[in-house]
């Protein structure tokens, strides 16, 4: 293979991967792209870049929500519910409103359950 074709082949493969990922993101609201993104977030360099890009997009879209998310991440909300309550009380009114709207919007589309979780939920409904 001639040497001048190597960059063209590499660009073609990258374009093909990008197209496949774009297709996965369009199917069923990105259901099949989530595992790929979760894997990429674990890769050190790519994870940092993806988080930075996500934060920048959120800041452009909704600056109050971005500010609230930064404050909550700094306070370690994911680890302790009491810290979450304290951190929510420290947010400004606009930040709190933006965060609560985003949280309720996210709950509107719950993550699909596996079979064991569905059966557990059905048993809980029957016991009531």
N, CA, C and O atoms as a Tinker XYZ file with bonds, in Angstrom:
   512  protein
     1  N      0.848000   -1.165000    0.000000    73     2
     2  CA     0.000000    0.000000    0.000000    64     1     3
     3  C      0.906000    1.244000    0.000000    63     2     4     5
     4  O      1.852000    1.335000    0.783000    81     3
     5  N      0.604000    2.182000   -0.878000    73     3     6
     6  CA     1.415000    3.405000   -0.909000    64     5     7
     7  C      1.255000    4.209000    0.377000    63     6     8     9
     8  O      0.192000    4.197000    0.998000    81     7
     9  N      2.305000    4.899000    0.765000    73     7    10
    10  CA     2.310000    5.639000    2.023000    64     9    11
    11  C      1.300000    6.780000    2.048000    63    10    12    13
    12  O      0.777000    7.103000    3.114000    81    11
    13  N      1.013000    7.392000    0.919000    73    11    14
    14  CA     0.082000    8.519000    0.923000    64    13    15
    15  C     -1.362000    8.074000    1.168000    63    14    16    17
    16  O     -2.213000    8.918000    1.448000    81    15
    17  N     -1.660000    6.790000    1.072000    73    15    18
    18  CA    -3.019000    6.292000    1.327000    64    17    19
    19  C     -3.291000    6.045000    2.812000    63    18    20    21
    20  O     -4.453000    5.983000    3.212000    81    19
    21  N     -2.265000    5.903000    3.628000    73    19    22
    22  CA    -2.442000    5.603000    5.050000    64    21    23
    23  C     -3.274000    6.673000    5.762000    63    22    24    25
    24  O     -4.214000    6.313000    6.471000    81    23
    25  N     -2.978000    7.970000    5.613000    73    23    26
    26  CA    -3.825000    8.975000    6.277000    64    25    27
    27  C     -5.260000    8.969000    5.770000    63    26    28    29
    28  O     -6.188000    9.219000    6.539000    81    27
    29  N     -5.450000    8.690000    4.503000    73    27    30
    30  CA    -6.801000    8.644000    3.937000    64    29    31
    31  C     -7.578000    7.474000    4.529000    63    30    32    33
    32  O     -8.760000    7.610000    4.848000    81    31
    33  N     -6.924000    6.330000    4.675000    73    31    34
    34  CA    -7.568000    5.160000    5.267000    64    33    35
    35  C     -7.916000    5.432000    6.736000    63    34    36    37
    36  O     -9.009000    5.091000    7.187000    81    35
    37  N     -6.999000    6.039000    7.471000    73    35    38
    38  CA    -7.246000    6.350000    8.885000    64    37    39
    39  C     -8.426000    7.314000    9.010000    63    38    40    41
    40  O     -9.306000    7.113000    9.847000    81    39
    41  N     -8.448000    8.352000    8.186000    73    39    42
    42  CA    -9.573000    9.304000    8.214000    64    41    43
    43  C    -10.883000    8.624000    7.830000    63    42    44    45
    44  O    -11.931000    8.926000    8.401000    81    43
    45  N    -10.827000    7.723000    6.882000    73    43    46
    46  CA   -12.030000    6.987000    6.478000    64    45    47
    47  C    -12.583000    6.127000    7.606000    63    46    48    49
    48  O    -13.792000    6.088000    7.832000    81    47
    49  N    -11.694000    5.442000    8.309000    73    47    50
    50  CA   -12.120000    4.603000    9.438000    64    49    51
    51  C    -12.714000    5.464000   10.549000    63    50    52    53
    52  O    -13.748000    5.116000   11.119000    81    51
    53  N    -12.062000    6.590000   10.860000    73    51    54
    54  CA   -12.594000    7.489000   11.889000    64    53    55
    55  C    -13.953000    8.046000   11.488000    63    54    56    57
    56  O    -14.848000    8.165000   12.325000    81    55
    57  N    -14.111000    8.388000   10.211000    73    55    58
    58  CA   -15.395000    8.884000    9.720000    64    57    59
    59  C    -16.468000    7.801000    9.814000    63    58    60    61
    60  O    -17.615000    8.085000   10.161000    81    59
    61  N    -16.097000    6.575000    9.508000    73    59    62
    62  CA   -17.034000    5.455000    9.621000    64    61    63
    63  C    -17.454000    5.235000   11.074000    63    62    64    65
    64  O    -18.634000    5.007000   11.341000    81    63
    65  N    -16.511000    5.300000   12.019000    73    63    66
    66  CA   -16.833000    5.155000   13.439000    64    65    67
    67  C    -17.736000    6.286000   13.928000    63    66    68    69
    68  O    -18.680000    6.055000   14.684000    81    67
    69  N    -17.441000    7.495000   13.496000    73    67    70
    70  CA   -18.274000    8.643000   13.876000    64    69    71
    71  C    -19.688000    8.487000   13.332000    63    70    72    73
    72  O    -20.660000    8.791000   14.025000    81    71
    73  N    -19.804000    8.017000   12.105000    73    71    74
    74  CA   -21.127000    7.784000   11.517000    64    73    75
    75  C    -21.901000    6.702000   12.259000    63    74    76    77
    76  O    -23.102000    6.839000   12.491000    81    75
    77  N    -21.214000    5.632000   12.628000    73    75    78
    78  CA   -21.869000    4.555000   13.385000    64    77    79
    79  C    -22.340000    5.060000   14.746000    63    78    80    81
    80  O    -23.436000    4.725000   15.193000    81    79
    81  N    -21.506000    5.867000   15.401000    73    79    82
    82  CA   -21.896000    6.416000   16.704000    64    81    83
    83  C    -23.077000    7.372000   16.554000    63    82    84    85
    84  O    -23.986000    7.372000   17.385000    81    83
    85  N    -23.068000    8.186000   15.498000    73    83    86
    86  CA   -24.186000    9.103000   15.259000    64    85    87
    87  C    -25.482000    8.320000   15.019000    63    86    88    89
    88  O    -26.552000    8.720000   15.479000    81    87
    89  N    -25.375000    7.216000   14.304000    73    87    90
    90  CA   -26.547000    6.375000   14.068000    64    89    91
    91  C    -27.050000    5.769000   15.376000    63    90    92    93
    92  O    -28.256000    5.747000   15.623000    81    91
    93  N    -26.142000    5.281000   16.212000    73    91    94
    94  CA   -26.532000    4.731000   17.515000    64    93    95
    95  C    -27.201000    5.790000   18.381000    63    94    96    97
    96  O    -28.144000    5.493000   19.114000    81    95
    97  N    -26.717000    7.014000   18.298000    73    95    98
    98  CA   -27.282000    8.090000   19.115000    64    97    99
    99  C    -28.691000    8.455000   18.668000    63    98   100   101
   100  O    -29.479000    8.952000   19.472000    81    99
   101  N    -29.021000    8.221000   17.414000    73    99   102
   102  CA   -30.340000    8.580000   16.900000    64   101   103
   103  C    -31.394000    7.505000   17.188000    63   102   104   105
   104  O    -32.586000    7.807000   17.234000    81   103
   105  N    -30.969000    6.273000   17.378000    73   103   106
   106  CA   -31.908000    5.167000   17.568000    64   105   107
   107  C    -32.384000    5.132000   19.007000    63   106   108   109
   108  O    -31.574000    5.091000   19.932000    81   107
   109  N    -33.699000    5.149000   19.199000    73   107   110
   110  CA   -34.351000    5.051000   20.515000    64   109   111
   111  C    -33.785000    6.032000   21.531000    63   110   112   113
   112  O    -33.541000    5.667000   22.682000    81   111
   113  N    -33.578000    7.263000   21.113000    73   111   114
   114  CA   -33.129000    8.299000   22.032000    64   113   115
   115  C    -31.731000    8.078000   22.587000    63   114   116   117
   116  O    -31.428000    8.540000   23.688000    81   115
   117  N    -30.885000    7.392000   21.862000    73   115   118
   118  CA   -29.511000    7.184000   22.313000    64   117   119
   119  C    -29.347000    6.020000   23.262000    63   118   120   121
   120  O    -28.337000    5.918000   23.958000    81   119
   121  N    -30.339000    5.136000   23.295000    73   119   122
   122  CA   -30.280000    4.008000   24.217000    64   121   123
   123  C    -29.049000    3.136000   23.993000    63   122   124   125
   124  O    -28.453000    2.639000   24.948000    81   123
   125  N    -28.672000    2.953000   22.732000    73   123   126
   126  CA   -27.545000    2.089000   22.423000    64   125   127
   127  C    -26.209000    2.828000   22.475000    63   126   128   129
   128  O    -25.153000    2.196000   22.486000    81   127
   129  N    -26.245000    4.146000   22.506000    73   127   130
   130  CA   -25.010000    4.924000   22.576000    64   129   131
   131  C    -24.550000    5.099000   24.020000    63   130   132   133
   132  O    -23.368000    5.342000   24.262000    81   131
   133  N    -25.460000    4.979000   24.979000    73   131   134
   134  CA   -25.095000    5.178000   26.387000    64   133   135
   135  C    -23.987000    4.249000   26.863000    63   134   136   137
   136  O    -23.050000    4.721000   27.508000    81   135
   137  N    -24.046000    2.945000   26.576000    73   135   138
   138  CA   -22.948000    2.085000   27.034000    64   137   139
   139  C    -21.602000    2.468000   26.413000    63   138   140   141
   140  O    -20.562000    2.360000   27.063000    81   139
   141  N    -21.625000    2.912000   25.165000    73   139   142
   142  CA   -20.381000    3.325000   24.514000    64   141   143
   143  C    -19.822000    4.561000   25.212000    63   142   144   145
   144  O    -18.623000    4.636000   25.481000    81   143
   145  N    -20.691000    5.530000   25.506000    73   143   146
   146  CA   -20.239000    6.755000   26.178000    64   145   147
   147  C    -19.750000    6.436000   27.588000    63   146   148   149
   148  O    -18.741000    6.989000   28.028000    81   147
   149  N    -20.445000    5.558000   28.299000    73   147   150
   150  CA   -20.001000    5.177000   29.643000    64   149   151
   151  C    -18.612000    4.538000   29.606000    63   150   152   153
   152  O    -17.788000    4.791000   30.484000    81   151
   153  N    -18.355000    3.717000   28.597000    73   151   154
   154  CA   -17.023000    3.125000   28.458000    64   153   155
   155  C    -15.991000    4.212000   28.161000    63   154   156   157
   156  O    -14.907000    4.213000   28.745000    81   155
   157  N    -16.321000    5.136000   27.259000    73   155   158
   158  CA   -15.382000    6.198000   26.898000    64   157   159
   159  C    -15.091000    7.122000   28.071000    63   158   160   161
   160  O    -13.993000    7.671000   28.161000    81   159
   161  N    -16.055000    7.307000   28.975000    73   159   162
   162  CA   -15.830000    8.147000   30.146000    64   161   163
   163  C    -14.800000    7.530000   31.090000    63   162   164   165
   164  O    -14.159000    8.246000   31.858000    81   163
   165  N    -14.639000    6.218000   31.040000    73   163   166
   166  CA   -13.669000    5.553000   31.915000    64   165   167
   167  C    -12.241000    5.681000   31.400000    63   166   168   169
   168  O    -11.287000    5.544000   32.166000    81   167
   169  N    -12.095000    5.942000   30.112000    73   167   170
   170  CA   -10.763000    6.142000   29.544000    64   169   171
   171  C    -10.266000    7.506000   30.024000    63   170   172   173
   172  O    -10.955000    8.504000   29.812000    81   171
   173  N     -9.108000    7.584000   30.657000    73   171   174
   174  CA    -8.688000    8.824000   31.320000    64   173   175
   175  C     -8.711000   10.078000   30.446000    63   174   176   177
   176  O     -9.348000   11.064000   30.817000    81   175
   177  N     -8.050000   10.068000   29.325000    73   175   178
   178  CA    -7.968000   11.274000   28.502000    64   177   179
   179  C     -9.313000   11.603000   27.864000    63   178   180   181
   180  O     -9.757000   12.751000   27.900000    81   179
   181  N     -9.960000   10.599000   27.282000    73   179   182
   182  CA   -11.250000   10.837000   26.637000    64   181   183
   183  C    -12.320000   11.241000   27.648000    63   182   184   185
   184  O    -13.173000   12.079000   27.356000    81   183
   185  N    -12.272000   10.646000   28.826000    73   183   186
   186  CA   -13.254000   10.980000   29.858000    64   185   187
   187  C    -13.177000   12.442000   30.251000    63   186   188   189
   188  O    -14.200000   13.115000   30.380000    81   187
   189  N    -11.954000   12.933000   30.440000    73   187   190
   190  CA   -11.769000   14.342000   30.788000    64   189   191
   191  C    -12.267000   15.251000   29.678000    63   190   192   193
   192  O    -12.934000   16.251000   29.941000    81   191
   193  N    -11.946000   14.908000   28.442000    73   191   194
   194  CA   -12.378000   15.726000   27.307000    64   193   195
   195  C    -13.897000   15.719000   27.159000    63   194   196   197
   196  O    -14.498000   16.760000   26.896000    81   195
   197  N    -14.526000   14.542000   27.326000    73   195   198
   198  CA   -15.977000   14.462000   27.208000    64   197   199
   199  C    -16.676000   15.233000   28.327000    63   198   200   201
   200  O    -17.685000   15.897000   28.093000    81   199
   201  N    -16.135000   15.142000   29.538000    73   199   202
   202  CA   -16.735000   15.900000   30.647000    64   201   203
   203  C    -16.616000   17.398000   30.412000    63   202   204   205
   204  O    -17.557000   18.151000   30.659000    81   203
   205  N    -15.455000   17.822000   29.933000    73   203   206
   206  CA   -15.238000   19.247000   29.663000    64   205   207
   207  C    -16.179000   19.733000   28.561000    63   206   208   209
   208  O    -16.744000   20.822000   28.661000    81   207
   209  N    -16.346000   18.930000   27.514000    73   207   210
   210  CA   -17.253000   19.308000   26.424000    64   209   211
   211  C    -18.696000   19.343000   26.905000    63   210   212   213
   212  O    -19.461000   20.227000   26.520000    81   211
   213  N    -19.065000   18.395000   27.735000    73   211   214
   214  CA   -20.424000   18.361000   28.273000    64   213   215
   215  C    -20.689000   19.572000   29.158000    63   214   216   217
   216  O    -21.760000   20.174000   29.082000    81   215
   217  N    -19.731000   19.929000   29.987000    73   215   218
   218  CA   -19.874000   21.103000   30.854000    64   217   219
   219  C    -19.984000   22.377000   30.029000    63   218   220   221
   220  O    -20.795000   23.250000   30.338000    81   219
   221  N    -19.175000   22.489000   28.984000    73   219   222
   222  CA   -19.219000   23.676000   28.132000    64   221   223
   223  C    -20.566000   23.785000   27.428000    63   222   224   225
   224  O    -21.122000   24.878000   27.319000    81   223
   225  N    -21.094000   22.667000   26.951000    73   223   226
   226  CA   -22.397000   22.691000   26.288000    64   225   227
   227  C    -23.497000   23.068000   27.279000    63   226   228   229
   228  O    -24.411000   23.819000   26.938000    81   227
   229  N    -23.412000   22.550000   28.497000    73   227   230
   230  CA   -24.401000   22.879000   29.517000    64   229   231
   231  C    -24.328000   24.352000   29.901000    63   230   232   233
   232  O    -25.358000   24.984000   30.133000    81   231
   233  N    -23.117000   24.902000   29.971000    73   231   234
   234  CA   -22.967000   26.325000   30.295000    64   233   235
   235  C    -23.569000   27.209000   29.213000    63   234   236   237
   236  O    -24.138000   28.259000   29.512000    81   235
   237  N    -23.447000   26.790000   27.956000    73   235   238
   238  CA   -24.042000   27.570000   26.872000    64   237   239
   239  C    -25.561000   27.464000   26.885000    63   238   240   241
   240  O    -26.265000   28.439000   26.621000    81   239
   241  N    -26.059000   26.267000   27.195000    73   239   242
   242  CA   -27.494000   26.018000   27.158000    64   241   243
   243  C    -28.211000   26.594000   28.370000    63   242   244   245
   244  O    -29.223000   27.280000   28.227000    81   243
   245  N    -27.697000   26.322000   29.547000    73   243   246
   246  CA   -28.374000   26.709000   30.780000    64   245   247
   247  C    -27.311000   27.053000   31.831000    63   246   248   249
   248  O    -26.879000   26.174000   32.577000    81   247
   249  N    -26.888000   28.318000   31.898000    73   247   250
   250  CA   -25.807000   28.684000   32.816000    64   249   251
   251  C    -26.140000   28.458000   34.292000    63   250   252   253
   252  O    -25.260000   28.107000   35.078000    81   251
   253  N    -27.414000   28.659000   34.674000    73   251   254
   254  CA   -27.788000   28.446000   36.078000    64   253   255
   255  C    -27.636000   26.980000   36.463000    63   254   256   257
   256  O    -27.131000   26.656000   37.538000    81   255
   257  N    -28.083000   26.095000   35.569000    73   255   258
   258  CA   -27.963000   24.659000   35.843000    64   257   259
   259  C    -26.499000   24.249000   35.912000    63   258   260   261
   260  O    -26.125000   23.444000   36.765000    81   259
   261  N    -25.664000   24.788000   35.028000    73   259   262
   262  CA   -24.239000   24.460000   35.042000    64   261   263
   263  C    -23.604000   24.902000   36.354000    63   262   264   265
   264  O    -22.796000   24.174000   36.932000    81   263
   265  N    -23.965000   26.091000   36.825000    73   263   266
   266  CA   -23.429000   26.581000   38.095000    64   265   267
   267  C    -23.876000   25.697000   39.254000    63   266   268   269
   268  O    -23.088000   25.381000   40.146000    81   267
   269  N    -25.153000   25.299000   39.233000    73   267   270
   270  CA   -25.666000   24.433000   40.295000    64   269   271
   271  C    -24.964000   23.084000   40.291000    63   270   272   273
   272  O    -24.618000   22.564000   41.352000    81   271
   273  N    -24.753000   22.517000   39.122000    73   271   274
   274  CA   -24.091000   21.208000   39.029000    64   273   275
   275  C    -22.664000   21.301000   39.540000    63   274   276   277
   276  O    -22.202000   20.397000   40.236000    81   275
   277  N    -21.955000   22.374000   39.209000    73   275   278
   278  CA   -20.583000   22.538000   39.698000    64   277   279
   279  C    -20.552000   22.606000   41.223000    63   278   280   281
   280  O    -19.723000   21.961000   41.865000    81   279
   281  N    -21.464000   23.392000   41.795000    73   279   282
   282  CA   -21.499000   23.525000   43.254000    64   281   283
   283  C    -21.828000   22.188000   43.919000    63   282   284   285
   284  O    -21.236000   21.832000   44.938000    81   283
   285  N    -22.773000   21.454000   43.338000    73   283   286
   286  CA   -23.164000   20.174000   43.927000    64   285   287
   287  C    -22.037000   19.148000   43.807000    63   286   288   289
   288  O    -21.826000   18.354000   44.724000    81   287
   289  N    -21.317000   19.154000   42.691000    73   287   290
   290  CA   -20.198000   18.222000   42.538000    64   289   291
   291  C    -19.078000   18.525000   43.527000    63   290   292   293
   292  O    -18.448000   17.612000   44.060000    81   291
   293  N    -18.835000   19.803000   43.768000    73   291   294
   294  CA   -17.788000   20.176000   44.723000    64   293   295
   295  C    -18.124000   19.716000   46.134000    63   294   296   297
   296  O    -17.228000   19.371000   46.905000    81   295
   297  N    -19.412000   19.708000   46.479000    73   295   298
   298  CA   -19.796000   19.361000   47.839000    64   297   299
   299  C    -19.942000   17.851000   48.050000    63   298   300   301
   300  O    -20.218000   17.421000   49.170000    81   299
   301  N    -19.766000   17.045000   47.016000    73   299   302
   302  CA   -19.831000   15.593000   47.167000    64   301   303
   303  C    -21.236000   15.067000   47.353000    63   302   304   305
   304  O    -21.474000   14.226000   48.221000    81   303
   305  N    -22.165000   15.546000   46.557000    73   303   306
   306  CA   -23.574000   15.180000   46.688000    64   305   307
   307  C    -23.812000   13.700000   46.433000    63   306   308   309
   308  O    -24.655000   13.094000   47.093000    81   307
   309  N    -23.093000   13.110000   45.500000    73   307   310
   310  CA   -23.344000   11.723000   45.109000    64   309   311
   311  C    -23.087000   10.743000   46.244000    63   310   312   313
   312  O    -23.602000    9.625000   46.218000    81   311
   313  N    -22.308000   11.136000   47.228000    73   311   314
   314  CA   -21.913000   10.199000   48.274000    64   313   315
   315  C    -22.853000   10.203000   49.477000    63   314   316   317
   316  O    -23.018000    9.172000   50.130000    81   315
   317  N    -23.464000   11.335000   49.778000    73   315   318
   318  CA   -24.219000   11.448000   51.017000    64   317   319
   319  C    -25.486000   12.283000   50.817000    63   318   320   321
   320  O    -25.395000   13.429000   50.376000    81   319
   321  N    -26.664000   11.736000   51.131000    73   319   322
   322  CA   -27.909000   12.488000   50.951000    64   321   323
   323  C    -28.004000   13.727000   51.847000    63   322   324   325
   324  O    -28.615000   14.724000   51.461000    81   323
   325  N    -27.412000   13.672000   53.027000    73   323   326
   326  CA   -27.448000   14.849000   53.902000    64   325   327
   327  C    -26.654000   15.998000   53.289000    63   326   328   329
   328  O    -27.068000   17.155000   53.346000    81   327
   329  N    -25.513000   15.664000   52.705000    73   327   330
   330  CA   -24.740000   16.690000   52.008000    64   329   331
   331  C    -25.530000   17.267000   50.843000    63   330   332   333
   332  O    -25.433000   18.457000   50.541000    81   331
   333  N    -26.312000   16.413000   50.192000    73   331   334
   334  CA   -27.128000   16.887000   49.070000    64   333   335
   335  C    -28.124000   17.926000   49.547000    63   334   336   337
   336  O    -28.299000   18.957000   48.898000    81   335
   337  N    -28.781000   17.670000   50.675000    73   335   338
   338  CA   -29.741000   18.641000   51.213000    64   337   339
   339  C    -29.042000   19.943000   51.588000    63   338   340   341
   340  O    -29.554000   21.025000   51.301000    81   339
   341  N    -27.899000   19.850000   52.214000    73   339   342
   342  CA   -27.158000   21.049000   52.597000    64   341   343
   343  C    -26.733000   21.836000   51.359000    63   342   344   345
   344  O    -26.828000   23.063000   51.330000    81   343
   345  N    -26.267000   21.121000   50.343000    73   343   346
   346  CA   -25.810000   21.797000   49.132000    64   345   347
   347  C    -26.976000   22.458000   48.400000    63   346   348   349
   348  O    -26.829000   23.553000   47.858000    81   347
   349  N    -28.131000   21.794000   48.385000    73   347   350
   350  CA   -29.306000   22.393000   47.741000    64   349   351
   351  C    -29.728000   23.674000   48.453000    63   350   352   353
   352  O    -30.189000   24.621000   47.815000    81   351
   353  N    -29.572000   23.702000   49.764000    73   351   354
   354  CA   -29.965000   24.900000   50.494000    64   353   355
   355  C    -29.004000   26.060000   50.236000    63   354   356   357
   356  O    -29.373000   27.219000   50.430000    81   355
   357  N    -27.774000   25.764000   49.800000    73   355   358
   358  CA   -26.793000   26.812000   49.515000    64   357   359
   359  C    -26.934000   27.402000   48.117000    63   358   360   361
   360  O    -26.339000   28.438000   47.821000    81   359
   361  N    -27.716000   26.752000   47.255000    73   359   362
   362  CA   -27.877000   27.247000   45.890000    64   361   363
   363  C    -28.756000   28.490000   45.874000    63   362   364   365
   364  O    -29.606000   28.676000   46.744000    81   363
   365  N    -28.540000   29.329000   44.882000    73   363   366
   366  CA   -29.417000   30.497000   44.718000    64   365   367
   367  C    -30.776000   30.003000   44.207000    63   366   368   369
   368  O    -30.915000   28.845000   43.813000    81   367
   369  N    -31.756000   30.875000   44.217000    73   367   370
   370  CA   -33.111000   30.482000   43.810000    64   369   371
   371  C    -33.142000   30.034000   42.348000    63   370   372   373
   372  O    -33.788000   29.040000   42.018000    81   371
   373  N    -32.453000   30.758000   41.478000    73   371   374
   374  CA   -32.447000   30.400000   40.057000    64   373   375
   375  C    -31.729000   29.066000   39.837000    63   374   376   377
   376  O    -32.169000   28.245000   39.033000    81   375
   377  N    -30.623000   28.856000   40.554000    73   375   378
   378  CA   -29.888000   27.599000   40.417000    64   377   379
   379  C    -30.723000   26.429000   40.924000    63   378   380   381
   380  O    -30.772000   25.373000   40.292000    81   379
   381  N    -31.380000   26.620000   42.070000    73   379   382
   382  CA   -32.211000   25.554000   42.639000    64   381   383
   383  C    -33.348000   25.198000   41.679000    63   382   384   385
   384  O    -33.636000   24.022000   41.453000    81   383
   385  N    -33.990000   26.226000   41.118000    73   383   386
   386  CA   -35.097000   25.996000   40.184000    64   385   387
   387  C    -34.614000   25.235000   38.951000    63   386   388   389
   388  O    -35.258000   24.278000   38.519000    81   387
   389  N    -33.481000   25.657000   38.384000    73   387   390
   390  CA   -32.935000   24.986000   37.207000    64   389   391
   391  C    -32.563000   23.539000   37.518000    63   390   392   393
   392  O    -32.810000   22.647000   36.707000    81   391
   393  N    -31.972000   23.303000   38.683000    73   391   394
   394  CA   -31.564000   21.947000   39.053000    64   393   395
   395  C    -32.783000   21.051000   39.264000    63   394   396   397
   396  O    -32.806000   19.916000   38.788000    81   395
   397  N    -33.783000   21.546000   39.965000    73   395   398
   398  CA   -34.976000   20.734000   40.218000    64   397   399
   399  C    -35.743000   20.456000   38.933000    63   398   400   401
   400  O    -36.292000   19.366000   38.770000    81   399
   401  N    -35.792000   21.425000   38.012000    73   399   402
   402  CA   -36.437000   21.180000   36.721000    64   401   403
   403  C    -35.698000   20.094000   35.942000    63   402   404   405
   404  O    -36.324000   19.218000   35.345000    81   403
   405  N    -34.382000   20.153000   35.947000    73   403   406
   406  CA   -33.591000   19.143000   35.241000    64   405   407
   407  C    -33.763000   17.773000   35.889000    63   406   408   409
   408  O    -33.821000   16.758000   35.195000    81   407
   409  N    -33.844000   17.744000   37.216000    73   407   410
   410  CA   -34.004000   16.456000   37.916000    64   409   411
   411  C    -35.364000   15.835000   37.604000    63   410   412   413
   412  O    -35.453000   14.630000   37.371000    81   411
   413  N    -36.421000   16.644000   37.597000    73   411   414
   414  CA   -37.748000   16.093000   37.279000    64   413   415
   415  C    -37.828000   15.691000   35.819000    63   414   416   417
   416  O    -38.499000   14.715000   35.483000    81   415
   417  N    -37.154000   16.429000   34.943000    73   415   418
   418  CA   -37.141000   16.074000   33.526000    64   417   419
   419  C    -36.410000   14.763000   33.304000    63   418   420   421
   420  O    -36.814000   13.958000   32.464000    81   419
   421  N    -35.343000   14.544000   34.046000    73   419   422
   422  CA   -34.573000   13.317000   33.904000    64   421   423
   423  C    -35.361000   12.117000   34.424000    63   422   424   425
   424  O    -35.245000   11.018000   33.883000    81   423
   425  N    -36.154000   12.320000   35.459000    73   423   426
   426  CA   -36.961000   11.228000   35.995000    64   425   427
   427  C    -38.116000   10.873000   35.092000    63   426   428   429
   428  O    -38.677000    9.785000   35.221000    81   427
   429  N    -38.496000   11.764000   34.171000    73   427   430
   430  CA   -39.587000   11.479000   33.253000    64   429   431
   431  C    -39.225000   10.341000   32.307000    63   430   432   433
   432  O    -40.116000    9.646000   31.817000    81   431
   433  N    -37.927000   10.133000   32.038000    73   431   434
   434  CA   -37.456000    9.060000   31.184000    64   433   435
   435  C    -36.563000    8.142000   31.989000    63   434   436   437
   436  O    -35.340000    8.220000   31.872000    81   435
   437  N    -37.153000    7.256000   32.819000    73   435   438
   438  CA   -36.303000    6.406000   33.664000    64   437   439
   439  C    -35.489000    5.427000   32.829000    63   438   440   441
   440  O    -35.861000    5.080000   31.707000    81   439
   441  N    -34.395000    4.998000   33.389000    73   439   442
   442  CA   -33.521000    4.028000   32.747000    64   441   443
   443  C    -34.280000    2.701000   32.655000    63   442   444   445
   444  O    -34.928000    2.300000   33.621000    81   443
   445  N    -34.210000    2.018000   31.516000    73   443   446
   446  CA   -34.935000    0.754000   31.382000    64   445   447
   447  C    -34.439000   -0.271000   32.398000    63   446   448   449
   448  O    -33.246000   -0.361000   32.688000    81   447
   449  N    -35.386000   -1.040000   32.930000    73   447   450
   450  CA   -35.045000   -2.022000   33.955000    64   449   451
   451  C    -34.763000   -3.375000   33.310000    63   450   452   453
   452  O    -35.263000   -3.680000   32.227000    81   451
   453  N    -33.959000   -4.173000   33.991000    73   451   454
   454  CA   -33.744000   -5.520000   33.505000    64   453   455
   455  C    -34.862000   -6.423000   34.040000    63   454   456   457
   456  O    -35.732000   -5.969000   34.782000    81   455
   457  N    -34.831000   -7.664000   33.669000    73   455   458
   458  CA   -35.924000   -8.575000   34.001000    64   457   459
   459  C    -36.106000   -8.746000   35.504000    63   458   460   461
   460  O    -37.234000   -8.752000   35.996000    81   459
   461  N    -35.003000   -8.886000   36.236000    73   459   462
   462  CA   -35.090000   -9.076000   37.687000    64   461   463
   463  C    -35.702000   -7.853000   38.357000    63   462   464   465
   464  O    -36.514000   -7.994000   39.271000    81   463
   465  N    -35.326000   -6.661000   37.919000    73   463   466
   466  CA   -35.890000   -5.444000   38.498000    64   465   467
   467  C    -37.382000   -5.324000   38.186000    63   466   468   469
   468  O    -38.165000   -4.914000   39.043000    81   467
   469  N    -37.776000   -5.680000   36.966000    73   467   470
   470  CA   -39.209000   -5.622000   36.610000    64   469   471
   471  C    -40.015000   -6.598000   37.469000    63   470   472   473
   472  O    -41.096000   -6.255000   37.947000    81   471
   473  N    -39.496000   -7.805000   37.666000    73   471   474
   474  CA   -40.209000   -8.794000   38.487000    64   473   475
   475  C    -40.330000   -8.330000   39.930000    63   474   476   477
   476  O    -41.373000   -8.515000   40.557000    81   475
   477  N    -39.276000   -7.733000   40.456000    73   475   478
   478  CA   -39.308000   -7.202000   41.820000    64   477   479
   479  C    -40.374000   -6.108000   41.940000    63   478   480   481
   480  O    -41.123000   -6.065000   42.916000    81   479
   481  N    -40.433000   -5.235000   40.950000    73   479   482
   482  CA   -41.449000   -4.168000   40.955000    64   481   483
   483  C    -42.853000   -4.749000   40.863000    63   482   484   485
   484  O    -43.763000   -4.256000   41.529000    81   483
   485  N    -43.050000   -5.793000   40.047000    73   483   486
   486  CA   -44.366000   -6.425000   39.927000    64   485   487
   487  C    -44.776000   -7.063000   41.250000    63   486   488   489
   488  O    -45.938000   -6.972000   41.646000    81   487
   489  N    -43.828000   -7.712000   41.940000    73   487   490
   490  CA   -44.134000   -8.317000   43.239000    64   489   491
   491  C    -44.519000   -7.254000   44.261000    63   490   492   493
   492  O    -45.437000   -7.451000   45.058000    81   491
   493  N    -43.812000   -6.128000   44.233000    73   491   494
   494  CA   -44.138000   -5.042000   45.174000    64   493   495
   495  C    -45.537000   -4.504000   44.886000    63   494   496   497
   496  O    -46.276000   -4.197000   45.821000    81   495
   497  N    -45.916000   -4.385000   43.622000    73   495   498
   498  CA   -47.260000   -3.904000   43.276000    64   497   499
   499  C    -48.335000   -4.886000   43.717000    63   498   500   501
   500  O    -49.402000   -4.481000   44.177000    81   499
   501  N    -48.050000   -6.186000   43.576000    73   499   502
   502  CA   -49.030000   -7.209000   43.964000    64   501   503
   503  C    -49.218000   -7.231000   45.478000    63   502   504   505
   504  O    -50.329000   -7.465000   45.952000    81   503
   505  N    -48.166000   -6.993000   46.238000    73   503   506
   506  CA   -48.257000   -7.025000   47.705000    64   505   507
   507  C    -49.058000   -5.873000   48.256000    63   506   508   509
   508  O    -49.557000   -5.966000   49.377000    81   507
   509  N    -49.202000   -4.799000   47.524000    73   507   510
   510  CA   -49.948000   -3.641000   48.009000    64   509   511
   511  C    -51.393000   -3.849000   47.980000    63   510   512
   512  O    -52.152000   -2.958000   48.360000    81   511
